[in-house]
Amino acid sequence: MRLEQLTYVVTIADCCSISKAAKKLYITQPALSNALRDLEKELSFPIFNRNAQGVSLTEKGEELYRIAKSIQGELDRIYRLSAKGFHASSIAIAAAPLVCCYTFFETMDSIKIAFPDLALTVSELRPKQMQEALASGSVDIALCGYPVSRRKDFIEGIAQMDLEREPLARWPFAVFLPAQSPLAGEELVSLEQLKDVPIICFKDYVASETQGYGIQAAYTFLDRAGIKDAVSHGKGCALLPISMALDDVYFECDKIKVVPLKETSLIHVDLVYHRSKTMTEEETAILEIIRDYIRKADARLNRQFLKVRKQATGSNIGLPY
């Protein structure tokens, strides 16, 4: 196995196409296909599923992609050793609503402690807004969250802007229910059970996975606070990433019950930033602080969720990753 083969895997996955990846890598498509075939033969498992629309990672391919991205990150850190002393006076960070929650402010505290003189701005943006902000240069680092149904479009958009995309976590959707809901004590709730329940969601997003069940949004809001307030007042239920239960006042005060969705659909959490071998010390440190935040949030979600579910049902069922 060679390092360039791992680069090929990452580029193909980011472009969702072998032909587009070949152009980006400045090699011929047959040469790239042969290199991929040799790597799959060496590893004894298929890395990509091929279809008329392009390629997608297999389950083992997903794991290989994450490892390859990690290796690329370590190589970049080696390259950046030569850039020690290169500093930034200001950094703009954008975070998706699903990760820009109460605990995310701990990350801001860590950054300010490490760099007290740094002018730091943080914005909560939706995925499309993030891409526009990254493209214009008004945002330096973005912590993105997007559902499986939008994954291909998101990845292609990032690849076209020549940005670095680093997958950090995959969080399942859950059903956020009023405390008095008859479904609140269930271990799992299916979409079929929600057919006659009013659905509350973000104004610009209705999960495509629900449409086949005849589920329509009854109320829409621009922010998660409006959604949770409506749920707590018994107006319906919401389909939201499980991460939105982390350190949430409605959840902790028992005004909202959170139950995993049976039809597991994942939200992908990615770190996106400008590709550069001369990244500043501040940017390099902030990326590591954010990575550490996601790792800890992931662990806390599992602990918090298991504790609450055991109290409600006596079950030790974990998060459905």
N, C-alpha and C positions, 0 to 999 in steps of 0.2 A: 504494500500500500504506500502511495506517495502523497505528499501534502497537496499537490495540485489536483489529485483525484477528489480529495475532500472539498477543495475549492469548487470543483465542477459540480459536486452534489449540492452544495449551498447555492450556487448560481442558478442551477436548473430549478431547484425548489423555489427560489425567489422569483424567477421569471415564469414559472409554471409551464415552461416550454423548452424543449431541447434546442430548437432552431433559434429562439430568441437568446438563449444562454450562449450559444455558439457565437452569435454576433457580438455579444457583450464581452466574451472572452477572447475574441479575435482569432478563433480557430474554426475549422470547417465542421459542419454538422456531422459528417461521417466519422471524423476523428473523435469528436466528443461522444458520439454514440458508442464507438468502439471502446473508448476509455471507461465509459459507464458499464458496458457489458463485461469488461475485464474485472472491474471492481466487484460487480455482483457475483461473478463466477468465483472470485477469490473469497468473498464473504459467505457464499452459499445461501444468499437470500435476495429476493428482489427488493430494490430500493424504491422504485417508482411503479405505480400503475399507469399504463399507457392507454389513452383513449382518443377519440376524435377531437376532443376539446383541448388536449394537451397531456400533461402528466400531473400526477399527485403522489405524494409520499405514502408508502405503505406504513403499517404500524412500526415495523423495525426501521424503516426509512426515517420516520419521525424521530426516533431515538438517535439514529446516526446523525441526522441533521443537527440536533441539539449538541451532540458531542463535537461535531465538526465546527459549529459556531463557537463553542467554548475554546477549542484549539486555536481558531482564528483570533479570538479575543486575547489569548495569552501571547500569541505572536505579535499582535499589535502593541501589547504592553512592552514587549522587548524593543520594538521599533521606537516606542515613545521615550525610552530611556535617554535617547539622544536629545529629546526635547525638554529635559529638565530645566526649569528656570523660565519656561515660556508660560506666562500667566494671562488670565482673563480678568478684566475689571467688572464685568457683568455677565450673567448667564440667565437665560429665560427657559423655564421648564413648563411643559404642558402635560396634564394628566387627565385621563378619561374619568368620567363620573364614578365608574365602578371601583377605581383605585384611589381617587381623591377623596378619601373619607377621613374620619377623625384621626386615625393612627398615622395617616400620611404626614400630618403636621410634625410628628416626631422626626421624620426625615428632614424637614426644613430646619428643625432645631439642630440636628447633627451637622448640617451643612453650615449653618451660621456659626456654630462653635468652631468648626474646622477653618472657616474662612470669614472671620468677623467683618472684614472690610469689603467683602464681595457684594455687589448690588444684585440681589436675587429677586426674580419675579416668577410667580407661579400662576398659571391659568388653567381652569377646567374647560376642556374642549372636547367636542365630539370627534370621531375618527376623521371625517371629511375635513373639518376645520383644522385638525392637526396636520394633515397632509399639506394643506394650503399654507399653514404657518411655517412648516419645515421648508417647503419649497421657496418661500419668500425670505427665509432667513430670520424671521421674527421670533422663532423658537429654536433653541439649540439642542434640547433633549426632550423627547416625548415618551411618556409611559402610556401606551395605547391599549385599548381593550375593544375587541370586536367579536361578533358571533361567527360560528362556523359558516353560516350562509353568506357572509360577506368576506370570508377569508381570502378567496382567490383574487377578488378585486382589490382588496387592501394590499396584498403582497405584490401584485403587479404594479400598483401605483407607487409603492415604496421603491421597487426595483427600477422603475423608469426614472425616478429622481436620484438614483445612485446613492441611496442612503443605507446605512448599516442597520439591519434588523436583527434583534437578539431575542428569541423566545424565552420567556421567564416562567410562565405558569399557565395552567389550563384550569379554569374554575367552572363548575357545573351551574346550571340554572336551578333555582328553587322556587317554590310557591310561597309567597308572603301572604299570610291569611289573618283576618281579624281573630282576636283571641277567642271569641265565642263561636267561631266557625265549626261545624261538625266534622270538618276535615282536619282540624288542627291536631288531633291526636293520632293521625295516620303516620306510618313509617315512610310511606311514599305516596305521592298523589299523581295520578295519570291525567293526561290532557282530556281523556274521555270524561273524567269526573268533573271537569271544569266547564263542560258544554253549557250548563245553565247558570254559571256564576259570572257576574259582571267582571270584566277584565280591565285593569287599570295599567297604563303603560306610558312610556315617553311619547311625546307628540310625533317625533320623527322616526319612530321605530315600532313596528309590530312584528313579532317573531314569525318568520315565514313557516316555521315548523308547526305552528298552531292552525294555520289556515285550512289544512285538510280536515280538521276536526270541527269546522264551522264556528270557531271561536273568533269573536270580533271585539275590538276595544270599545268599552262603554264610556270610559273617561280617559283623557290624555292630559299629561302635564309636561312642562318644560324642564322640571327639576325633580330629583328623587324625593326631596322633602314633601312636595305636593302629593306624590304618589303614596308615600308611607302614611301621610296624614289621612288621606282618603281611605286607605286600608284600615288604619286604626279606628276610624269612625264607622267601619262596617259597610262601606260602599262597594266592596268587591275584593278581589285578590289581585296580586301583581306577580308577573313572572320576571324575576330579577336574578342577577348573578349572586351566588351564595356569599360572595365577598361583601355585599352591601349589608349583611347582618353583623359584620365585625364592629364591635364597640358601638352598636347602634342603640340610641336611647329608647326607641320604641320596642326593640327586641329585649333589651335588658329589663325594661319595666313591665314586660309581659303584655304589652298592648298588641303586639304582632307575634304570630307564630310562624316559624320558618320550617317548611317540609321539603325534602328533595323531590325533584320532578322525576317521575319514573322514566319518561322518554329522555334519557340523558343527552343534553345538548350543551356544548362547552363554549365558554367565552375564552378566547386566547388573549393572553397578556404579553405584549412585546415591548421591548425597550428599543427606541429608534433614535438615531443620532447621525450627524454628518460624518461621512467617511473621511478620516484624515490621519496621517501618520505623525502629525505635529499637534495633536490634541493637547490642550493646556493641562497643567497639573490639577487645576480646579475641576475641569470637566472629567478627567480620569477618576478623580476621587469621588465626585458626585455620582458617576455611573456605578461605582462599587457600593456607595451608600444606598442607592435605589435597589440594586440587586439584593443587598442584605435585607432591606425592608420587605421585599416581596417574599424572600425565603421565610422570614419571621411571620409575616402575615399568613402565609400558607400553613405554617405549623399552628398558629393561633386559631385559624379557622377550623382546623380539624379538632383541636382540643375543645374549643367553645361549642362547636356543633355537637360533638359526642356527649358533652356534659348535659346540654339542654335536651337532646333527644332521649337520653337515658332517664332524665327526670320525668319526661312526658310519657314515654312508652315502655321504659325498662329495657330498651333495645340498645345494643352496642354497634349498630350499623354505622359505617363510616361514610365519608363523602364519596359519591359515585363518580370517580375519575375515569 
